[in-house]
Amino acid sequence: MHNIWHFMSKNKYISVAKISKILNVSESTIRRKVDILNEVLKQTKCGYIEKLPSKGLHLEIINQEEINRLYASYEMQNLITGEDLIYKYLFVILSASNKRLTLNELSEKLYDSIPVVKKNILICTEWLSLFDLTLEIKKNVGIVILGSEENIRLAIKHIVVNNDVYTFEESLKNFSSETYLGLLKECINDIEKEWNFKFTEASEPLLSEA
């Protein structure tokens, strides 16, 4: 559910078909989740979702503070079907964005065949496009992320906070290499400012070297 919310908040209009493709779930599932989300927004009087022909879904915000509270709460569970697996791919790909990562290495890390890996890379590419990032497979190089460091940081921030695959501390550890400590600390600062809360002290040792 967080992801549908995120996609609508980052796009003035977005189609059910595009969300379905990015999350690798059926359009009927997306429509059902959108209807549930719309009811929550109306009940809390913080906004509503418009369904506009030829344009798609549009999130109309009435009370931004209440929207933030709902989004940050655990009342809104992630939309999960094949998304758990895609998050695992994204963690591996994003944590290796400054290193060489081949199709074979990704296949071995996630125990998928090369054809399955290629299919899931396409889904990851759609997901990353929401952050103006793209993936390319270059011969003799491997999987390459194209885009700015700021947008990579935004993508990392999103998956650290909104995935159901790892705990928050486990998510941090995925990016706790020397290369990523500074970048990760910026992500955490961004999240704390955006949602006006402080992460627990349990995460501080992971960032102490930054």
Secondary structure, 3 states (H helix, E strand, C coil): CHHHHHHHHHCCCECHHHHHHHHCCCHHHHHHHHHHHHHHHHHCCCEEEEEECCCEEEEEECCHHHHHHHHHCCCCCCCCCCHHHHHHHHHHHHHCCCCCCCHHHHHHHHCCCHHHHHHHHHHHHHHHHCCCCEEEEECCCEEEEECCHHHHHHHHHHHHHHCCCCCHHHHHHHCCCCCCHHHHHHHHHHHHHHHCCCCCHHHHHHHCCC
